[in-house]
C-alpha cells in the first residue's frame, strides 16, 4: 500500500529535526508535550533572530535601553498585574478520553467530537450536528501560570510563579531605568527572555509551546501622543520583517471583544503558516494600565515633565514578538523544493552558517591543507561550516537544506592560481574568486546584519 505524500508541514518538521534545528524535548524519555530543544543550527538561527531584533531596537536607537530581569519574581508583581486572578483560558475536557482543549479552539473541539461521535454512533451521518454536551464536560477557567516554591518549605508563604511574560520585569524597573539612565519620555525598555505558560493544548510544532522566548519592548509616551506612536511602531515592526526576509506577513487589527480590556488598540502581525494565518507578534496600545497597576505610594510610576512642570503617568506601546514563532515562520517561508533539491532560502544575515568551505577531495592533502587555511581565515569574521563528507554534490545538497548562502570549493585549479569556486545557494551559479579576496568578497554581501 502506497504511503500518502508528506504535507508541507510534515516536511518542514522533518527537516528541522534531520538537520539539527529543532528536537523534541526529552526525546530519550518519550518527550514532554509543549517543550522543544534547539539543536546546533536552531540555536544559531534563534541567536541571529534575537541579534537582529536587538540591533534594530536597541543598538541603532538612542531612546531604547536593554534590560534582563529574573524569571522568578515576587508574586506580588503578578498579583498587581492581574495575572494571578485573571491570566486564564477556558478549559473543556472530554468525558470519554479526558483529553483537554481550550474552549475557544472550536475547530479542534469539533474534530474531536466528530471522531468520538462516529465511534459511538457509526450510523450517524457526516453532516449531523454533534451534541457537545454528550462528549464534553462544562467549560471552566484554567490559570496558565506555572506555580513553584521558593525556599526549603513548600507552603502558602513560599509560592512563586515562573513568569508568563517578560513585560512584568520591565514595568517594575521603569523607575530604575528612568533614574539611572537620566532619560526623558518618550523612551523605551527592551528585553529578550524566556517565559512560561501552562498551555492547555500545546500544538503546531513550536508555534504553541509551554516554554518560549519573547522579544518585548515597552515604549513610554505622553498621553495624547500614544496613537501616533502606536502607528509608528506598527510601521517599524512590519519593515523589520521585510528586512529579515520574511514574506507572507500581514497586519490585522483586533476587534474590541478580542483585545485586552485595558488596551486602546492592538494590531497582530500574522504569518501564513501551513495550518493557517496565525500571530507571530502583537503590537498594543496599553494606555497607562501597567504603570498604574504597579504604582507605589505617592508619585509611584508617574513622570515629571521639567518643561511643563506637570506630572503624568506615561502610556505604553508594546510590540511583543515570539522568537520560536518567528523561527518557525522563517523555516516555512524559506523552504523550497526545486527539481532534485530542497533549499532553505534564508536571508544571509539570518542563516545559521554564512559560508561552507570544502576541499574537492578529502584524500588529497594539498587540497585539504589549503581548504583548512581558507576555512580558518574566514571563520575569524563569519559563521563558517567545514564539510568534507561524500562527494561535492552531496555537500551542496546538505548546505542547501540548511540554508547556507555560499559554498567555497578548493580544487586543483586553486593550487595553480590561488582561485576558488564560490557557489551561490539560490541561483546555483559559480564563479572563480581569488582566495586572497574572499574576506572582501563576502564583506560586500548582506551577511553581517539583515537590519543594515
C-alpha positions as CSV (number, residue, x, y, z in Angstrom):
1,X,0.0,0.0,0.0
2,X,1.5,3.3,-1.1
3,X,2.2,5.9,1.6
4,X,0.4,9.2,1.5
5,X,2.8,12.1,0.5
6,X,4.0,14.2,3.3
7,X,2.3,17.5,3.8
8,X,4.4,20.7,3.7
9,X,4.1,20.9,7.5
10,X,5.5,17.4,7.9
11,X,8.3,18.1,5.5
12,X,9.4,21.2,7.4
13,X,9.2,19.5,10.8
14,X,11.2,16.5,9.5
15,X,13.9,18.8,8.0
16,X,14.1,20.7,11.3
17,X,15.0,17.5,13.2
18,X,17.1,15.9,10.5
19,X,19.3,18.9,10.1
20,X,19.7,19.9,13.7
21,X,17.3,22.8,14.0
22,X,14.7,21.5,16.5
23,X,14.5,18.3,18.5
24,X,11.6,17.1,20.7
25,X,12.3,17.9,24.3
26,X,13.3,14.9,26.5
27,X,13.0,12.7,23.4
28,X,15.2,10.0,25.0
29,X,12.5,9.5,27.7
30,X,9.4,9.8,25.4
31,X,9.3,13.6,25.2
32,X,7.1,16.1,27.1
33,X,4.3,17.9,25.4
34,X,4.9,21.6,24.8
35,X,8.7,21.6,25.2
36,X,11.4,21.5,22.5
37,X,15.2,21.6,22.3
38,X,17.0,23.6,19.7
39,X,19.9,21.9,18.0
40,X,23.2,23.5,16.8
41,X,21.6,25.1,13.7
42,X,18.4,26.0,15.6
43,X,20.4,27.7,18.3
44,X,22.3,29.7,15.7
45,X,19.1,30.7,13.9
46,X,17.5,31.8,17.2
47,X,20.6,33.8,18.1
48,X,20.6,35.6,14.7
49,X,16.9,36.5,15.1
50,X,17.4,37.9,18.5
51,X,20.6,39.7,17.5
52,X,18.7,41.3,14.5
53,X,15.9,42.4,16.8
54,X,18.3,43.8,19.5
55,X,20.3,45.6,16.9
56,X,17.3,47.3,15.3
57,X,15.5,48.2,18.5
58,X,18.4,48.9,21.0
59,X,21.8,49.3,19.3
60,X,20.6,51.5,16.5
61,X,18.4,53.8,18.6
62,X,19.2,56.4,21.2
63,X,15.8,56.2,23.0
64,X,15.6,52.5,23.9
65,X,17.6,50.7,26.6
66,X,18.1,47.0,27.2
67,X,17.2,45.0,30.3
68,X,17.4,41.5,31.7
69,X,15.2,40.6,34.6
70,X,14.7,37.5,36.7
71,X,12.4,34.6,35.6
72,X,11.0,34.2,39.2
73,X,9.8,37.5,40.8
74,X,8.0,38.4,43.9
75,X,4.5,37.0,43.4
76,X,3.1,40.5,44.3
77,X,4.2,41.5,40.8
78,X,1.7,39.1,39.2
79,X,-1.0,39.9,41.7
80,X,-0.7,43.6,40.8
81,X,-0.7,42.9,37.1
82,X,-3.8,40.8,37.3
83,X,-2.2,37.5,36.3
84,X,-2.9,35.6,39.5
85,X,-6.6,36.4,39.3
86,X,-7.2,36.6,35.6
87,X,-4.5,35.0,33.5
88,X,-6.5,32.0,32.3
89,X,-8.0,30.2,29.4
90,X,-11.4,28.4,29.2
91,X,-10.8,24.7,29.6
92,X,-13.0,21.9,28.3
93,X,-12.5,18.2,29.0
94,X,-13.6,15.2,27.0
95,X,-15.8,12.9,29.1
96,X,-14.6,9.8,27.1
97,X,-10.8,10.1,26.9
98,X,-10.3,13.1,29.2
99,X,-8.3,15.0,26.7
100,X,-8.4,18.7,27.3
101,X,-8.8,21.6,24.9
102,X,-9.2,25.4,25.0
103,X,-12.9,26.0,24.8
104,X,-12.3,28.8,22.2
105,X,-10.5,26.4,19.8
106,X,-13.7,25.4,18.0
107,X,-12.1,23.5,15.1
108,X,-10.2,21.2,17.4
109,X,-13.3,20.6,19.6
110,X,-15.4,19.9,16.6
111,X,-13.0,17.4,15.1
112,X,-12.6,15.6,18.4
113,X,-16.4,15.5,18.8
114,X,-16.8,14.1,15.3
115,X,-14.2,11.3,16.0
116,X,-15.9,10.2,19.2
117,X,-19.4,10.6,17.8
118,X,-18.7,8.3,14.9
119,X,-17.3,5.7,17.2
120,X,-20.4,5.9,19.5
121,X,-22.9,6.2,16.6
122,X,-21.4,4.7,13.4
123,X,-24.8,5.0,11.7
124,X,-24.7,8.8,12.1
125,X,-24.3,11.0,9.0
126,X,-21.2,13.1,8.4
127,X,-23.2,16.3,8.4
128,X,-25.1,15.6,11.5
129,X,-25.0,18.1,14.3
130,X,-22.8,16.9,17.2
131,X,-24.2,17.4,20.7
132,X,-21.1,18.7,22.5
133,X,-22.7,18.1,25.9
134,X,-22.6,14.4,25.2
135,X,-18.9,14.5,24.6
136,X,-17.5,17.3,26.8
137,X,-17.8,18.4,30.4
138,X,-18.8,22.0,31.1
139,X,-16.1,24.7,30.5
140,X,-14.1,26.1,33.3
141,X,-11.2,28.6,33.7
142,X,-7.6,27.4,34.0
143,X,-4.8,29.6,35.1
144,X,-1.8,29.4,32.8
145,X,1.0,30.3,35.2
146,X,3.4,27.6,36.4
147,X,3.4,27.6,40.2
148,X,6.6,26.8,42.2
149,X,8.0,27.4,45.6
150,X,11.0,29.5,46.8
151,X,13.0,28.2,49.7
152,X,13.1,24.8,51.6
153,X,9.4,24.8,52.8
154,X,6.5,24.3,50.4
155,X,3.7,26.3,51.9
156,X,1.5,29.3,51.1
157,X,4.2,31.7,52.1
158,X,6.7,30.4,49.6
159,X,4.5,30.3,46.5
160,X,6.0,31.9,43.4
161,X,5.5,31.7,39.7
162,X,7.6,31.3,36.5
163,X,7.0,34.5,34.6
164,X,4.2,34.2,32.0
165,X,5.7,37.1,30.1
166,X,8.8,39.3,30.2
167,X,7.0,42.6,30.3
168,X,6.4,42.4,34.0
169,X,10.1,42.8,34.7
170,X,10.2,45.9,32.5
171,X,7.3,47.6,34.2
172,X,8.6,47.1,37.8
173,X,12.0,48.5,36.6
174,X,10.6,51.6,34.9
175,X,11.7,53.9,37.7
176,X,15.1,52.3,37.9
177,X,15.8,52.8,34.2
178,X,14.3,56.3,34.3
179,X,16.6,57.4,37.2
180,X,19.8,55.6,36.3
181,X,19.9,56.4,32.6
182,X,18.5,60.0,33.1
183,X,16.2,59.8,30.2
184,X,13.1,61.7,29.2
185,X,9.7,60.5,27.9
186,X,9.4,59.2,25.2
187,X,11.8,56.3,25.7
188,X,11.7,52.5,25.7
189,X,12.9,49.5,27.5
190,X,13.6,46.2,25.7
191,X,14.1,42.7,26.9
192,X,14.6,39.2,25.4
193,X,14.0,36.3,27.7
194,X,12.2,33.1,28.5
195,X,8.5,32.9,29.5
196,X,6.4,30.0,30.6
197,X,2.7,29.3,30.1
198,X,1.0,26.0,31.1
199,X,-0.9,25.8,27.8
200,X,-3.9,23.5,27.9
201,X,-3.3,22.1,24.4
202,X,0.2,22.9,23.0
203,X,0.2,22.2,19.3
204,X,1.5,23.0,15.8
205,X,5.2,22.2,16.5
206,X,6.9,25.2,18.1
207,X,4.1,27.6,17.4
208,X,2.3,27.0,20.8
209,X,4.6,25.7,23.5
210,X,4.8,25.9,27.3
211,X,8.4,27.3,27.3
212,X,9.3,30.0,24.8
213,X,11.3,33.2,24.3
214,X,9.9,36.7,23.9
215,X,11.3,39.8,22.4
216,X,9.3,42.6,24.2
217,X,9.6,46.3,24.1
218,X,7.7,48.8,26.2
219,X,7.8,52.3,24.7
220,X,6.6,55.0,27.2
221,X,4.9,58.1,25.8
222,X,3.0,61.2,26.9
223,X,-0.8,60.7,26.9
224,X,-2.1,62.2,23.7
225,X,1.0,61.1,21.8
226,X,0.1,57.4,22.1
227,X,-1.9,57.0,18.9
228,X,0.8,58.4,16.7
229,X,3.5,56.4,18.4
230,X,1.3,53.2,18.1
231,X,1.0,53.7,14.3
232,X,4.8,54.4,14.0
233,X,5.6,51.2,15.8
234,X,3.3,49.1,13.6
235,X,5.2,50.5,10.5
236,X,8.6,49.9,12.2
237,X,7.9,46.3,13.0
238,X,6.4,45.5,9.6
239,X,9.5,46.9,8.0
240,X,11.8,44.8,10.2
241,X,10.2,41.6,9.0
242,X,10.9,42.6,5.4
243,X,14.5,43.2,6.3
244,X,15.0,39.8,7.7
245,X,13.5,38.3,4.6
246,X,10.1,37.1,5.9
247,X,7.3,37.3,3.4
248,X,3.6,36.4,3.7
249,X,3.3,38.7,6.7
250,X,0.1,40.6,7.3
251,X,-1.3,43.0,9.9
252,X,-4.7,42.7,11.4
253,X,-6.5,44.9,13.9
254,X,-8.1,43.1,16.8
255,X,-11.8,43.8,17.4
256,X,-13.0,45.3,20.6
257,X,-14.1,41.9,22.0
258,X,-10.7,40.3,21.2
259,X,-8.3,42.7,22.8
260,X,-7.4,43.1,26.5
261,X,-9.9,45.2,28.5
262,X,-7.2,47.9,29.1
263,X,-5.9,48.1,25.5
264,X,-6.9,51.1,23.4
265,X,-5.9,49.2,20.2
266,X,-4.0,46.1,19.2
267,X,-2.5,45.0,15.9
268,X,-1.5,41.4,15.3
269,X,1.3,40.7,12.8
270,X,0.4,37.4,11.3
271,X,2.1,34.8,9.0
272,X,0.6,32.3,6.6
273,X,1.7,29.0,8.3
274,X,0.8,25.7,6.6
275,X,-2.0,25.3,9.3
276,X,-3.4,28.9,8.7
277,X,-2.7,32.5,9.3
278,X,-1.5,33.0,12.8
279,X,0.0,35.7,15.1
280,X,3.8,36.0,15.4
281,X,3.8,39.4,17.1
282,X,1.3,41.7,18.8
283,X,1.6,45.5,19.0
284,X,-0.7,47.0,21.6
285,X,-1.5,50.5,22.9
286,X,-1.9,49.5,26.6
287,X,-2.7,53.0,27.9
288,X,-1.5,53.7,31.5
289,X,-2.8,50.4,32.8
290,X,0.5,48.7,33.6
291,X,2.3,51.6,35.4
292,X,-0.8,52.4,37.4
293,X,-1.1,48.7,38.4
294,X,2.5,48.8,39.8
295,X,2.3,52.3,41.4
296,X,3.6,52.7,44.9
297,X,2.5,55.3,47.4
298,X,2.9,59.0,46.3
299,X,4.1,59.6,42.8
300,X,4.9,56.0,42.2
301,X,5.3,55.4,38.5
302,X,4.5,58.9,37.3
303,X,6.8,61.1,35.3
304,X,7.6,64.7,35.9
305,X,8.0,66.9,32.8
306,X,10.6,69.6,33.6
307,X,9.4,71.8,30.7
308,X,5.7,71.9,31.5
309,X,6.2,71.3,35.3
310,X,3.4,68.7,35.2
311,X,3.4,65.1,36.3
312,X,1.7,62.3,34.4
313,X,1.6,58.5,34.2
314,X,3.0,57.5,30.7
315,X,1.1,55.5,28.3
316,X,2.9,52.5,26.8
317,X,3.1,51.0,23.3
318,X,4.1,47.3,23.4
319,X,5.5,45.4,20.4
320,X,5.8,41.8,21.7
321,X,7.2,39.0,19.4
322,X,7.8,35.3,19.9
323,X,11.2,34.0,18.9
324,X,10.2,30.5,18.2
325,X,7.2,31.6,16.1
326,X,9.4,33.8,14.0
327,X,11.9,31.0,13.6
328,X,9.1,28.6,12.5
329,X,7.8,31.2,10.1
330,X,11.3,31.7,8.6
331,X,11.6,28.0,8.1
332,X,8.2,27.8,6.4
333,X,8.9,30.8,4.2
334,X,12.4,29.8,3.2
335,X,11.5,26.1,2.4
336,X,11.6,25.4,-1.3
337,X,11.6,22.2,-3.4
338,X,13.3,22.7,-6.7
339,X,13.9,19.8,-9.1
340,X,16.1,17.4,-7.2
341,X,17.0,19.6,-4.2
342,X,15.4,21.1,-1.1
343,X,16.7,24.6,-0.3
344,X,16.1,27.0,2.6
345,X,16.3,30.4,1.1
346,X,17.0,32.2,4.4
347,X,18.3,35.8,4.4
348,X,22.1,35.6,4.6
349,X,22.1,37.7,7.8
350,X,19.8,35.2,9.5
351,X,21.1,31.9,8.1
352,X,23.0,29.8,10.7
353,X,26.1,29.4,8.5
354,X,27.0,32.1,6.0
355,X,29.7,30.1,4.2
356,X,30.7,26.5,3.8
357,X,34.3,25.5,2.8
358,X,35.1,22.2,1.0
359,X,38.2,20.5,-0.3
360,X,37.1,19.0,-3.6
361,X,38.6,15.6,-2.5
362,X,39.2,14.7,1.2
363,X,42.1,12.3,0.4
364,X,44.3,14.9,-1.3
365,X,46.5,16.5,1.4
366,X,47.2,19.6,-0.7
367,X,43.6,20.4,-1.2
368,X,42.7,19.7,2.4
369,X,45.5,21.9,3.7
370,X,44.6,24.8,1.5
371,X,40.9,24.4,2.3
372,X,41.6,24.4,6.1
373,X,43.7,27.5,5.7
374,X,40.8,29.3,4.0
375,X,38.3,27.9,6.5
376,X,40.2,29.2,9.5
377,X,40.8,32.6,7.9
378,X,37.1,33.1,7.1
379,X,36.0,31.8,10.5
380,X,37.6,34.8,12.2
381,X,35.0,37.0,10.6
382,X,32.0,34.9,9.7
383,X,30.0,31.9,10.8
384,X,31.6,29.1,8.6
385,X,30.9,25.4,8.2
386,X,33.5,22.8,7.2
387,X,32.3,19.9,5.1
388,X,34.3,17.1,3.5
389,X,31.7,14.3,3.6
390,X,30.8,12.4,0.5
391,X,31.0,13.9,-3.0
392,X,30.7,17.6,-3.9
393,X,27.1,17.2,-5.0
394,X,26.0,15.7,-1.6
395,X,27.8,18.6,0.2
396,X,25.9,21.2,-1.9
397,X,22.6,19.3,-1.2
398,X,23.3,19.4,2.5
399,X,24.2,23.1,2.6
400,X,21.2,24.0,0.5
401,X,18.9,22.2,3.0
402,X,20.3,24.1,6.0
403,X,20.3,27.5,4.2
404,X,24.0,28.2,3.8
405,X,24.1,31.1,1.2
406,X,27.6,30.4,-0.3
407,X,29.9,27.4,-0.7
408,X,33.6,27.7,-1.3
409,X,35.4,24.8,-3.0
410,X,39.1,24.3,-3.1
411,X,40.0,22.3,-6.2
412,X,43.1,21.5,-8.3
413,X,43.0,24.9,-10.1
414,X,43.3,26.5,-6.6
415,X,46.7,25.0,-6.2
416,X,47.7,26.6,-9.6
417,X,46.3,30.1,-9.5
418,X,45.0,30.5,-5.9
419,X,41.4,31.0,-7.0
420,X,38.4,29.1,-5.6
421,X,34.9,28.3,-6.8
422,X,32.2,30.2,-5.0
423,X,28.7,28.8,-5.5
424,X,25.5,30.8,-4.8
425,X,22.8,28.9,-3.0
426,X,19.7,30.5,-4.7
427,X,21.0,30.7,-8.3
428,X,23.5,27.8,-8.1
429,X,25.8,29.9,-10.2
430,X,29.5,29.5,-9.7
431,X,32.4,32.0,-10.1
432,X,36.1,32.0,-9.5
433,X,37.3,34.3,-6.8
434,X,41.0,34.8,-5.7
435,X,41.4,33.2,-2.3
436,X,43.1,36.4,-1.0
437,X,40.0,38.4,-1.8
438,X,37.4,36.2,-0.1
439,X,37.1,38.5,3.0
440,X,36.4,41.5,0.8
441,X,34.0,39.4,-1.4
442,X,31.9,38.3,1.5
443,X,32.0,41.6,3.3
444,X,30.2,43.1,0.3
445,X,27.4,40.6,0.7
446,X,24.4,41.1,3.1
447,X,25.9,38.8,5.7
448,X,26.7,40.8,8.8
449,X,23.2,42.1,9.6
450,X,19.8,41.9,7.9
451,X,18.9,45.3,9.5
452,X,21.7,47.2,7.8
